[in-house]
């Protein structure tokens, strides 16, 4: 269990949270204190004031119990990847698995005999995340878990971390991407200039103006229905209030641009049903459908608005794992109040 009480550690200000199980995502930038927060949890930084504990013991005495993956993974450059895996067993008492078994979790077996110094930043991060996910650590703390990943797909990392969290390990991630946070987390918070504020998921996923979905349509093959057919069908749906289209370049220069169709409406479920009907009606090939998210600046503005939108309360985790309820720990200093109804 992670417990931070009234922690002051530049730039963190009177920060308090507790987390026992699942994935907790903190949205913000390093200047807001995201890197400092993970460093405190990992025991690498001691608070100037307040306390940080892991399973009831001071975090700085539990460093081998925390698998910490900063943005730039600090792997020993003189070693091979398989030697780093073996070193982790000695330092943390990790399960005695072969390097290939640990790396296979993210499909990285081919990197086992590579020298760390030959790895790209993305490969090094993927290796560090694989080692953390297969470790005996009681807590996992990762900065930007879905950034710079190569050759591992972010979706695979999400699956791996979600599985580890389901086994009972508390995981804290920090990211500047609202979309990444909503993909991976059970509960959310925003860190702004060192102050932590609970984020109701409805505000992140839907926003004060209603629900939005983004439909990714690849360039059609010859003879296949064009994206314009889907746009027309979507516009005819009563549950859809607006339809926007965007064209973006594909990874390969010789491929035709793909399209993103963004639809909005009052109800997320009704919106999703309308999108599915339009897709079935037109037969247009769709690559992905994802919930649109508000930009971080818009979320921050909504959180401090004096008369923010009424939002549903954050459902409790099972078992309970959340930011502490009011009065259970010292207050959040000068933290802005969350939107009405929001709780974590």
C-alpha positions in Angstrom: 0.0 0.0 0.0 1.2 3.5 -0.9 0.5 6.3 1.5 1.7 9.9 1.0 0.6 12.3 3.7 1.1 16.1 3.4 4.2 15.6 1.3 6.3 18.6 0.4 9.1 17.8 -2.0 9.8 20.4 -4.7 7.6 21.1 -6.5 5.0 19.0 -4.6 2.9 20.9 -2.2 1.0 19.3 0.7 0.3 16.3 -1.5 -1.6 13.4 0.0 -2.8 10.1 -1.5 -3.3 6.5 -0.7 -3.4 3.6 -3.2 -3.7 -0.1 -2.5 -4.6 -1.9 -5.7 -5.1 -1.2 -9.4 -3.6 1.5 -11.7 -3.6 5.1 -10.5 -2.7 7.7 -13.3 -1.5 11.2 -12.5 -1.8 13.5 -15.4 0.7 16.4 -15.6 4.2 17.3 -16.7 7.6 17.0 -14.9 7.5 20.7 -14.1 4.2 20.0 -12.3 6.0 17.4 -10.2 5.2 14.1 -11.9 8.8 12.9 -11.8 9.2 14.1 -8.2 6.1 12.2 -7.2 7.4 8.9 -8.5 10.8 9.6 -7.0 9.2 10.0 -3.6 7.2 6.8 -4.0 10.3 5.0 -5.0 12.2 6.3 -2.0 14.8 8.0 -4.1 13.6 11.5 -2.8 12.8 12.1 0.9 10.1 14.7 1.6 11.1 17.9 3.2 7.9 17.7 5.1 5.2 15.0 5.4 5.6 11.2 5.1 5.8 8.6 2.4 5.3 4.9 3.2 5.1 1.6 1.4 3.2 -1.1 3.4 3.6 1.0 6.6 7.4 1.5 6.3 9.3 4.6 5.2 9.6 4.6 1.4 13.4 5.3 1.5 13.7 1.9 3.4 11.6 0.1 0.8 13.5 1.0 -2.3 14.1 -2.6 -3.4 10.3 -3.2 -3.1 9.5 -0.6 -5.7 10.0 -1.1 -9.4 10.6 2.5 -10.6 10.8 3.2 -14.4 11.6 6.9 -15.1 11.3 8.4 -18.5 15.0 7.6 -19.3 15.4 4.1 -18.1 18.7 3.9 -16.1 20.0 0.5 -17.3 23.7 -0.3 -16.9 25.2 0.4 -20.3 28.1 -2.0 -19.9 25.8 -5.0 -19.5 23.8 -7.1 -21.9 20.0 -7.1 -21.6 20.0 -10.7 -20.2 22.6 -9.7 -17.6 20.5 -6.8 -16.5 17.6 -9.3 -16.0 19.9 -11.5 -13.9 21.1 -8.5 -11.9 17.5 -7.6 -11.0 17.1 -11.0 -9.5 20.1 -10.4 -7.2 19.1 -6.9 -6.2 15.4 -7.3 -5.7 15.0 -11.1 -5.2 12.9 -11.3 -8.4 11.5 -14.7 -9.5 14.2 -16.9 -11.0 13.0 -16.7 -14.6 15.3 -16.6 -17.6 15.8 -13.3 -19.4 13.9 -14.7 -22.4 10.9 -15.5 -20.2 10.8 -12.0 -18.7 11.3 -10.3 -22.1 8.7 -12.5 -23.8 6.0 -10.6 -21.9 6.5 -7.7 -24.3 7.9 -9.7 -27.2 11.4 -8.5 -26.6 13.3 -11.8 -26.7 15.4 -10.7 -29.6 17.0 -8.0 -27.4 18.4 -10.5 -24.8 22.0 -10.6 -26.1 22.2 -6.9 -27.0 24.4 -4.6 -25.1 22.3 -2.0 -23.3 24.4 0.8 -24.9 23.2 -0.3 -28.3 19.5 0.0 -27.4 17.4 2.9 -28.7 15.6 4.9 -26.0 12.4 3.1 -26.9 13.9 -0.3 -26.6 15.5 0.5 -23.3 12.2 1.7 -21.9 10.4 -1.4 -23.1 13.1 -3.6 -21.5 12.8 -1.7 -18.2 9.0 -2.0 -18.2 9.2 -5.8 -18.9 11.6 -6.2 -16.0 9.3 -4.1 -13.7 6.2 -6.0 -14.7 7.9 -9.4 -14.0 9.6 -8.3 -10.8 8.7 -9.2 -7.2 8.2 -5.5 -6.5 5.3 -4.7 -4.1 4.8 -1.4 -6.0 5.3 -0.3 -9.6 5.9 3.3 -10.5 6.3 4.3 -14.2 6.7 7.6 -15.9 5.0 7.9 -19.3 4.3 4.1 -19.6 3.2 4.3 -23.3 5.8 6.8 -24.6 8.7 6.0 -26.9 7.8 2.4 -27.1 9.6 0.3 -29.7 9.3 -2.4 -30.8 6.5 -3.0 -28.3 2.9 -1.8 -29.1 1.4 0.4 -26.3 -1.7 -1.8 -26.2 0.5 -4.7 -25.1 2.0 -2.7 -22.3 -1.6 -1.7 -21.2 -2.5 -5.4 -21.1 0.6 -6.4 -19.1 0.2 -3.6 -16.5 -3.5 -4.2 -16.2 -2.8 -7.9 -15.5 -0.2 -7.1 -12.9 -2.6 -4.7 -11.2 -5.3 -7.3 -11.2 -2.9 -9.6 -9.3 -3.0 -7.1 -6.4 0.0 -4.9 -7.1 -0.5 -1.1 -6.7 0.7 0.8 -9.8 1.2 4.5 -10.1 1.9 6.0 -13.5 2.4 9.6 -14.6 1.8 11.0 -18.0 1.1 14.2 -19.8 -1.3 12.4 -22.1 -5.0 12.4 -21.1 -5.6 9.7 -23.6 -2.9 7.4 -22.3 -4.1 7.9 -18.7 -7.7 7.0 -19.6 -6.5 3.9 -21.5 -4.6 2.4 -18.5 -6.0 3.7 -15.2 -8.6 2.7 -12.7 -8.6 6.2 -11.2 -7.2 9.6 -12.3 -5.8 12.8 -10.8 -4.3 15.9 -12.2 -1.1 17.4 -10.9 -0.8 21.1 -11.4 2.3 23.0 -10.1 2.7 20.4 -7.3 -1.0 20.2 -6.3 -2.9 17.0 -6.8 -6.6 17.2 -7.7 -8.9 14.1 -8.2 -10.2 13.9 -11.7 -13.7 12.5 -12.3 -13.5 10.0 -15.2 -16.6 11.5 -16.8 -14.8 14.8 -17.2 -11.8 13.1 -18.9 -13.8 10.8 -21.1 -16.8 12.9 -21.9 -16.3 16.5 -20.9 -18.8 19.1 -19.8 -20.4 19.4 -23.3 -21.3 15.7 -23.7 -19.8 12.6 -25.2 -17.4 12.4 -28.2 -16.1 9.4 -30.2 -13.4 9.3 -32.7 -13.7 6.8 -35.6 -10.5 6.0 -37.5 -11.1 5.0 -41.1 -8.1 3.8 -43.2 -7.8 4.7 -46.8 -10.3 2.4 -48.6 -9.1 -0.3 -51.0 -10.3 -0.2 -54.6 -14.1 -0.8 -54.8 -14.7 -0.4 -51.0 -17.1 2.2 -49.6 -15.5 5.6 -49.1 -15.4 7.4 -45.7 -17.8 9.9 -47.1 -20.6 7.3 -47.0 -20.0 6.8 -43.3 -20.1 10.5 -42.7 -23.5 10.8 -44.4 -24.9 7.9 -42.4 -23.6 9.4 -39.1 -25.1 12.7 -39.9 -28.5 11.1 -40.3 -28.5 9.6 -36.8 -30.6 11.5 -34.2 -28.2 10.7 -31.3 -25.4 12.5 -33.1 -25.3 16.2 -32.7 -22.2 17.0 -34.8 -19.8 15.3 -37.2 -16.2 16.5 -37.9 -13.7 15.0 -40.2 -9.9 15.2 -40.2 -7.4 13.7 -42.6 -4.0 12.6 -41.4 -0.9 11.1 -42.9 -0.2 7.4 -42.6 3.2 6.0 -41.4 4.2 4.9 -44.9 4.7 7.7 -47.5 3.2 5.7 -50.4 -0.1 5.0 -48.6 -3.1 7.3 -48.9 -4.1 9.5 -46.0 -6.5 8.0 -43.4 -9.5 9.8 -41.9 -10.6 10.5 -38.4 -14.3 11.2 -37.9 -15.3 12.8 -34.6 -18.9 12.6 -33.5 -20.5 14.2 -30.5 -23.8 13.8 -28.6 -25.4 13.9 -25.2 -25.2 10.3 -24.2 -22.1 8.1 -24.7 -24.0 4.8 -25.0 -26.5 6.2 -27.5 -23.6 7.7 -29.5 -21.8 4.4 -29.6 -24.9 2.6 -30.8 -25.4 5.2 -33.5 -21.9 4.8 -34.7 -22.2 1.0 -34.9 -25.4 1.2 -36.9 -23.8 3.6 -39.4 -20.8 1.3 -39.8 -23.0 -1.7 -40.4 -25.2 0.2 -42.8 -22.4 1.5 -45.0 -19.9 -1.4 -44.7 -17.0 1.1 -44.4 -13.9 -0.5 -42.9 -13.1 1.0 -39.5 -9.7 0.6 -37.9 -10.6 1.8 -34.4 -13.3 3.6 -32.3 -12.1 5.4 -29.3 -13.5 7.8 -26.8 -12.4 11.4 -27.4 -10.8 13.1 -24.4 -10.5 16.7 -23.3 -7.2 18.4 -23.6 -5.4 18.8 -20.3 -5.7 22.6 -20.2 -9.5 22.2 -20.7 -9.7 19.7 -17.9 -7.7 22.0 -15.5 -10.1 24.9 -16.4 -13.1 22.7 -15.6 -11.7 21.6 -12.3 -11.2 25.1 -11.0 -14.4 26.5 -12.5 -16.6 27.9 -9.6 -19.7 26.4 -11.2 -18.4 23.4 -13.0 -20.7 20.7 -14.6 -22.4 18.2 -12.4 -20.6 15.0 -12.9 -21.1 11.5 -11.5 -19.0 10.4 -8.6 -16.0 8.2 -9.2 -17.1 4.6 -8.5 -15.1 2.9 -5.7 -12.4 0.5 -6.6 -12.6 -3.1 -5.4 -11.0 -3.5 -3.0 -11.1 0.2 -2.0 -8.2 2.1 -3.3 -8.4 5.8 -3.7 -7.3 9.2 -2.8 -8.1 9.7 0.9 -11.6 11.1 1.7 -11.9 14.6 3.2 -10.6 14.8 6.7 -8.6 11.5 6.7 -5.3 13.3 5.9 -4.1 16.9 6.1 -5.7 19.0 3.4 -4.2 19.6 0.0 -2.8 23.0 0.8 -3.9 25.5 -1.9 -5.3 22.8 -4.2 -8.1 24.0 -6.4 -11.5 22.4 -5.6 -12.6 19.5 -7.8 -15.7 19.8 -9.9 -18.9 19.2 -8.0 -19.7 15.5 -7.6 -16.1 14.4 -8.4 -14.4 12.2 -5.9 -11.5 9.8 -5.9 
